[in-house]
Amino acid sequence: MASQVALKAAVAIVVVAAMVGGACCHPPKVPPGKNVTAACDGKWLDAKGTWYGKPTGAGPDDNGGACGYKDVNKAPFNGMAACGNVPIFKDGLGCGSCYEIKCDKPAECSGEPVVVYITDMNYEPIAAYHFDLAGTAFGAMAKKGEEEKLRKAGIIDMQFRRVKCNPGNTKIAFHVEKGCNPNYFALLVKFAAGDGDVVKVEIKESGAKEYVPLKHSWGAIWRLDSPKPIKGPIAVRLTSEGGTTIEQEDAIPEGWKADTIYTSKIQF
Ligand SMILES: *[C@@H]1O[C@H](CO)[C@@H](O)[C@H](O)[C@H]1NC(C)=O
């Protein structure tokens, strides 16, 4: 009897630890699911949901993450941020994509879908699909007033589906990354809506006739190393997963500077 009680207590400790830590305690390893694409629109899939950071925070303490965004606590993300696992984060191509998420159990779940943005990655092999959510986003799946109680569950079964992002009137923004110089150009593409991930980023320098593709670097960042100085104004052309192409002349001005955001006039 005593040993059974002790065993039960030990199991309870492991379970609680797994809930609190998320990554700890050797959870069963599950291979990741198939890449989720915009073509998956409309179909609900099962996932595990966990959360991290401050209970009502946006995830990482610095409001950043593996996509390179620096302000996921602000609009349009507003803390509705998620670390997607491999088939959702897709090495960064999934950055900024949107998902409806909801849960039915435990009882605190409202069952009503809420929209989250992929802003970060998680590589914990605990489920085919796994959203490690900002505290705010996890709580948003709860009935009103029961957010804190739902967060206490730590890990839950949830459902998700890919949806088009609708960042309101926000246009796509280009952040010329810190450390850029005339021979090294790195562009973070932010707030893309419409039919899926940005799969191609090209630029056309002042005076050039042809667009040149940037290489996907990491997160939502695309780069170009050039033996000759990259001259502005620079036109930018984006292609989405659904094959839509949009472009803007003079997206980046002549005297462009590193660590600067250039707001565009375009959106998918
Ligand atoms: C999933 O996406 C990643 C990142 O784009 C890619 O490298 C990988 O080949 C994709 N896998 C499949 C099965 O399409």
The ligand as an SDF file (V2000), in Angstrom:
LIG
                    3D

 14 14  0  0  0  0  0  0  0  0999 V2000
    8.7620   21.5320  -44.7390 C   0  0  0  0  0  0  0  0  0  0  0  0
    9.2200   22.8660  -44.7580 O   0  0  0  0  0  0  0  0  0  0  0  0
   10.6210   23.0120  -44.6610 C   0  0  0  0  0  0  0  0  0  0  0  0
   10.9370   24.4870  -44.6080 C   0  0  0  0  0  0  0  0  0  0  0  0
   10.4510   25.1600  -45.7220 O   0  0  0  0  0  0  0  0  0  0  0  0
   11.3000   22.3400  -45.8380 C   0  0  0  0  0  0  0  0  0  0  0  0
   12.7040   22.4500  -45.7020 O   0  0  0  0  0  0  0  0  0  0  0  0
   10.8760   20.8880  -45.8870 C   0  0  0  0  0  0  0  0  0  0  0  0
   11.4170   20.2970  -47.0270 O   0  0  0  0  0  0  0  0  0  0  0  0
    9.3600   20.7710  -45.9120 C   0  0  0  0  0  0  0  0  0  0  0  0
    8.9850   19.3770  -45.8520 N   0  0  0  0  0  0  0  0  0  0  0  0
    8.1140   18.8360  -46.6900 C   0  0  0  0  0  0  0  0  0  0  0  0
    7.8290   17.3950  -46.4760 C   0  0  0  0  0  0  0  0  0  0  0  0
    7.5800   19.4790  -47.5870 O   0  0  0  0  0  0  0  0  0  0  0  0
  1  2  1  0
  1 10  1  0
  2  3  1  0
  3  4  1  0
  3  6  1  0
  4  5  1  0
  6  7  1  0
  6  8  1  0
  8  9  1  0
  8 10  1  0
 10 11  1  0
 11 12  1  0
 12 13  1  0
 12 14  2  0
M  END
$$$$
